[in-house]
Amino acid sequence: MEDIVSPLKSKIETLISRYESLKEENVSLKEELSKCAHKLENRNNRINELEKQLNNLQLKEAFLGTSPDKAKAGKMVASLIREIDSCISMLGQ
């Protein structure tokens, strides 16, 4: 009987040890995932800010006449007006 119990006990102890190790690794990986998600969100926000700045600069150049493509400025203005109209209609709902 002792011959059967001893190997089982050893295997159970090994399993418990591996479980605890994996549990700690899981916590560590969750923390790392959270940090990466936060960095990604910050970078996406920065990209959005830079895209807005770029659009504003392009619009400014088009209105000041420094841009060779005046039609592009008209399209940008029309797009902005459509976006504003869309926002106004959503507010009215």
C-alpha positions in Angstrom: 0.0 0.0 0.0 2.9 2.4 0.9 4.3 1.6 -2.6 1.2 3.0 -4.3 0.7 6.0 -2.1 4.3 7.3 -2.2 4.5 7.8 -6.0 1.0 9.3 -6.0 2.0 11.7 -3.2 5.1 12.7 -5.2 3.1 13.3 -8.3 0.5 15.4 -6.5 3.2 17.5 -4.9 4.8 18.0 -8.4 1.4 19.0 -9.8 0.7 21.4 -6.9 4.2 23.0 -7.4 3.6 23.4 -11.2 0.1 24.8 -10.5 1.5 27.5 -8.2 4.3 28.3 -10.7 1.8 28.7 -13.5 -0.5 30.7 -11.3 2.3 33.2 -10.6 3.2 33.3 -14.3 -0.4 33.9 -15.2 -0.6 36.9 -12.8 2.7 38.3 -14.3 1.4 37.9 -17.9 -1.9 39.6 -17.0 0.0 42.6 -15.6 2.2 42.7 -18.7 -0.9 42.5 -20.9 -2.5 45.4 -19.0 0.6 47.5 -19.4 0.7 46.8 -23.1 -2.9 47.6 -23.6 -2.4 50.9 -21.8 0.6 51.7 -24.0 -1.4 50.9 -27.1 -4.3 53.1 -26.0 -1.8 56.0 -25.4 -0.2 55.5 -28.8 -3.6 55.3 -30.6 -4.6 58.6 -28.8 -1.3 60.2 -29.9 -1.9 59.0 -33.5 -5.4 60.5 -33.5 -4.0 63.8 -32.2 -1.3 63.9 -34.9 -3.8 63.1 -37.6 -6.0 66.0 -36.4 -3.0 68.3 -36.4 -2.1 67.2 -39.9 -5.6 67.7 -41.2 -5.7 71.2 -39.6 -2.4 72.1 -41.2 -3.5 70.8 -44.6 -6.7 72.8 -44.3 -4.8 75.9 -43.2 -2.4 75.6 -46.1 -5.3 75.2 -48.5 -7.0 78.4 -47.2 -3.8 80.4 -47.2 -3.1 79.5 -50.8 0.2 77.7 -50.0 -1.3 74.4 -51.2 -1.4 73.9 -54.9 -4.7 71.9 -54.6 -7.6 74.3 -53.8 -10.1 71.6 -54.8 -8.8 69.5 -51.9 -9.6 72.4 -49.5 -13.1 72.5 -50.8 -13.5 68.7 -50.3 -12.2 69.0 -46.8 -14.6 71.8 -45.9 -17.5 69.8 -47.4 -16.4 66.8 -45.4 -16.3 68.9 -42.2 -19.7 70.3 -42.9 -21.2 66.8 -43.4 -19.6 65.7 -40.2 -21.0 68.7 -38.3 -24.5 68.0 -39.9 -24.3 64.4 -38.8 -23.4 65.4 -35.2 -26.3 67.9 -35.2 -28.8 65.3 -36.4 -27.6 62.8 -33.8 -28.1 65.4 -31.1 -31.6 66.0 -32.3 -32.6 62.4 -31.9 
